[in-house]
Amino acid sequence: MYDRKTETLWHQFRGEPVVGPLAGSGIQLEVLPNALTTWGAWLGDHPDTTVLSNDTGVYPAETYRPEADSKSFYFSYRNRTDTMFPVAQRDERLATKDLVFGLIFNDSPKAFVLADLAQSPVLDDTVGGQSLVIVTPDQGADPRAYKRDSHVFREGALTVNGTFMLVDESGVTWRTAENALINSEDNTQRLNRLSSRDALWFGWFTFYHHTELFSP
């Protein structure tokens, strides 16, 4: 990607300028948390949401198809086992295009296979000195990482309205929200959400050769 002001080329994965006037400047874009979810779940939590139109003026609206649609742009590529271009550095601990949930703190990267996280709705861990908890409410949900400070989370359950609740070492429940875990007894106590990246294994490994891989 490039910025229109300086036409510097930016590394999309790392958020660093690599070619052009800003290259070598030390600038790095902040990676913000994002939510990959269903429209129904999102609309239930955010009924006043603004929707980006498919009528962009770039491509016809009907070309923006869901990834599971056989006519979507990358359907054939997603269903191939290999890449469409040469990849020099590979790691055979996982299949080339396995989906991973990536975290990096203090230059210490760690990858979690999405299929493994789906089996562990609540997972306490530490990455690069950052204590965190990864929450995966169900197999169709996107994992999210939150700070956990000194807390230990071992349990979690969905409420009748679809909110996922965690239980800490003292028996206190915490509600998962977009930006934080919120203490149910004192909503001023919050554990902020952490930035993460969903990636194909070959992509994550290409830029983080020294990555740790979570083993269940």
Secondary structure as the mmCIF struct_conf table of DSSP 4:
data_model
#
loop_
_struct_conf.conf_type_id
_struct_conf.id
_struct_conf.beg_label_comp_id
_struct_conf.beg_label_asym_id
_struct_conf.beg_label_seq_id
_struct_conf.end_label_comp_id
_struct_conf.end_label_asym_id
_struct_conf.end_label_seq_id
STRN STRN1 TYR A 2 TYR A 2
TURN_TY1_P TURN_TY1_P1 ARG A 4 THR A 6
STRN STRN2 LEU A 9 HIS A 11
TURN_TY1_P TURN_TY1_P2 GLN A 12 GLY A 15
STRN STRN3 GLU A 16 VAL A 19
BEND BEND1 GLY A 20 GLY A 20
TURN_TY1_P TURN_TY1_P3 PRO A 21 GLY A 24
BEND BEND2 SER A 25 SER A 25
HELX_LH_PP_P HELX_LH_PP_P1 LEU A 29 PRO A 33
HELX_RH_AL_P HELX_RH_AL_P1 TRP A 39 ASP A 45
TURN_TY1_P TURN_TY1_P4 PRO A 47 ASP A 48
BEND BEND3 ASN A 54 ASN A 54
BEND BEND4 GLY A 57 TYR A 59
HELX_RH_3T_P HELX_RH_3T_P1 ALA A 61 THR A 63
TURN_TY1_P TURN_TY1_P5 GLU A 67 ALA A 68
BEND BEND5 ASP A 69 ASP A 69
TURN_TY1_P TURN_TY1_P6 SER A 70 LYS A 71
BEND BEND6 SER A 72 SER A 72
TURN_TY1_P TURN_TY1_P7 PHE A 73 TYR A 74
HELX_RH_AL_P HELX_RH_AL_P2 PHE A 75 ARG A 78
TURN_TY1_P TURN_TY1_P8 ASN A 79 ASN A 79
BEND BEND7 ARG A 80 ASP A 82
BEND BEND8 MET A 84 PHE A 85
BEND BEND9 ALA A 88 ALA A 88
TURN_TY1_P TURN_TY1_P9 GLU A 92 ARG A 93
BEND BEND10 LEU A 94 LEU A 94
TURN_TY1_P TURN_TY1_P10 THR A 96 LYS A 97
STRN STRN4 LEU A 99 PHE A 105
TURN_TY1_P TURN_TY1_P11 ASN A 106 ASP A 107
STRN STRN5 SER A 108 VAL A 113
HELX_RH_AL_P HELX_RH_AL_P3 LEU A 114 LEU A 117
TURN_TY1_P TURN_TY1_P12 ALA A 118 GLN A 119
BEND BEND11 PRO A 121 PRO A 121
STRN STRN6 VAL A 122 VAL A 127
TURN_TY1_P TURN_TY1_P13 GLY A 128 GLY A 129
STRN STRN7 GLN A 130 VAL A 135
BEND BEND12 ASP A 138 ASP A 138
TURN_TY1_P TURN_TY1_P14 GLN A 139 GLY A 140
BEND BEND13 ALA A 141 ALA A 141
HELX_LH_PP_P HELX_LH_PP_P2 ASP A 142 PRO A 143
STRN STRN8 ARG A 144 LYS A 147
TURN_TY1_P TURN_TY1_P15 ASP A 149 SER A 150
STRN STRN9 GLU A 155 LEU A 158
TURN_TY1_P TURN_TY1_P16 VAL A 160 ASN A 161
BEND BEND14 GLY A 162 GLY A 162
STRN STRN10 PHE A 164 VAL A 167
TURN_TY1_P TURN_TY1_P17 GLU A 169 SER A 170
BEND BEND15 GLY A 171 GLY A 171
STRN STRN11 THR A 173 THR A 176
BEND BEND16 GLU A 178 ASN A 179
STRN STRN12 ALA A 180 ASN A 183
BEND BEND17 SER A 184 GLU A 185
TURN_TY1_P TURN_TY1_P18 ASN A 187 THR A 188
STRN STRN13 ARG A 190 ASN A 192
STRN STRN14 ARG A 193 ARG A 193
STRN STRN15 ARG A 197 LEU A 200
HELX_RH_AL_P HELX_RH_AL_P4 TRP A 201 PHE A 207
TURN_TY1_P TURN_TY1_P19 HIS A 209 HIS A 210
STRN STRN16 GLU A 212 LEU A 213
#
